[in-house]
Amino acid sequence: MAVADRYALHGTGKVEMSLMTPRPARAASGVLSLDAGVRIAIEAPITPEFRVEEIAITDGRLHASWGDRIYRVLMIWPTLPASGELKYTLTTI
């Protein structure tokens, strides 16, 4: 599956996008791998930086759906052109 996101900003600048997942994630060279057997390749004008944050679930209602923890994957572009396209291609591994 592929998702294309065309964007138009007011100017060049920093862009951050996040993905929440109940599975641990690893990132390298514009590719995100989830322990669920999913690979997400990201095509963009500039390769993003990744930061993976592990978040403990303390709310009982969320725990029932998400489990003990959730992972927030931040995709960070320090600067992107004012307009362009980001493409995410998901494959099973």
C-alpha positions as CSV (number, residue, x, y, z in Angstrom):
1,M,0.0,0.0,0.0
2,A,1.3,3.5,-0.8
3,V,0.1,6.8,0.6
4,A,1.1,10.1,-1.1
5,D,0.8,13.3,0.8
6,R,1.2,16.5,-1.2
7,Y,1.9,19.5,0.9
8,A,2.1,23.3,0.6
9,L,3.7,25.3,3.4
10,H,3.9,29.0,3.9
11,G,7.6,28.7,3.5
12,T,10.5,26.3,4.0
13,G,10.8,25.0,7.6
14,K,10.9,22.2,10.1
15,V,8.2,19.6,9.7
16,E,7.4,16.8,12.2
17,M,5.0,14.0,11.7
18,S,4.2,11.2,14.2
19,L,3.0,7.6,14.1
20,M,1.7,5.8,17.1
21,T,2.1,2.0,17.2
22,P,1.7,-0.7,19.9
23,R,4.8,-2.5,18.4
24,P,8.5,-1.5,18.9
25,A,10.0,0.3,15.9
26,R,13.4,0.7,14.4
27,A,14.4,3.3,11.8
28,A,17.3,3.8,9.5
29,S,17.9,5.5,6.1
30,G,14.4,6.6,5.5
31,V,12.9,3.2,6.4
32,L,10.8,2.4,9.4
33,S,10.5,-1.3,10.6
34,L,7.8,-2.4,13.0
35,D,8.1,-5.6,15.1
36,A,4.6,-6.4,13.6
37,G,6.4,-7.4,10.4
38,V,5.7,-4.1,8.6
39,R,8.2,-2.0,6.7
40,I,7.4,1.7,5.8
41,A,9.7,3.3,3.2
42,I,9.5,7.0,3.1
43,E,10.2,9.0,0.0
44,A,10.7,12.7,0.5
45,P,12.9,15.6,-0.8
46,I,15.1,15.1,2.3
47,T,15.5,11.9,4.3
48,P,13.8,12.4,7.7
49,E,15.4,12.0,11.1
50,F,13.6,9.5,13.3
51,R,13.0,9.4,17.1
52,V,11.2,6.6,18.7
53,E,9.7,7.2,22.2
54,E,8.3,4.4,24.4
55,I,5.3,5.5,26.4
56,A,4.0,3.6,29.4
57,I,0.2,3.2,29.4
58,T,-1.2,4.1,32.8
59,D,-4.9,4.7,31.9
60,G,-6.9,1.6,32.3
61,R,-9.2,2.3,29.3
62,L,-6.2,2.7,27.0
63,H,-4.5,-0.3,28.5
64,A,-7.4,-2.5,27.4
65,S,-6.8,-1.6,23.7
66,W,-3.1,-0.8,23.6
67,G,-1.4,-3.0,26.2
68,D,1.4,-1.9,28.6
69,R,3.1,0.6,26.3
70,I,2.8,2.4,23.0
71,Y,5.5,3.8,20.8
72,R,5.5,7.2,19.2
73,V,7.7,7.5,16.1
74,L,8.6,11.0,15.2
75,M,9.7,11.7,11.6
76,I,11.5,15.0,11.6
77,W,12.6,17.0,8.6
78,P,14.7,20.0,9.8
79,T,13.8,21.8,6.6
80,L,11.5,20.9,3.7
81,P,10.8,22.8,0.5
82,A,7.7,25.0,0.6
83,S,5.8,22.4,-1.5
84,G,6.3,18.8,-2.5
85,E,5.2,15.3,-1.8
86,L,5.9,12.7,0.9
87,K,5.3,9.1,-0.1
88,Y,4.9,6.2,2.4
89,T,5.0,2.7,1.0
90,L,4.0,-0.1,3.4
91,T,5.1,-3.7,2.9
92,T,5.0,-6.8,5.0
93,I,8.4,-8.4,5.8
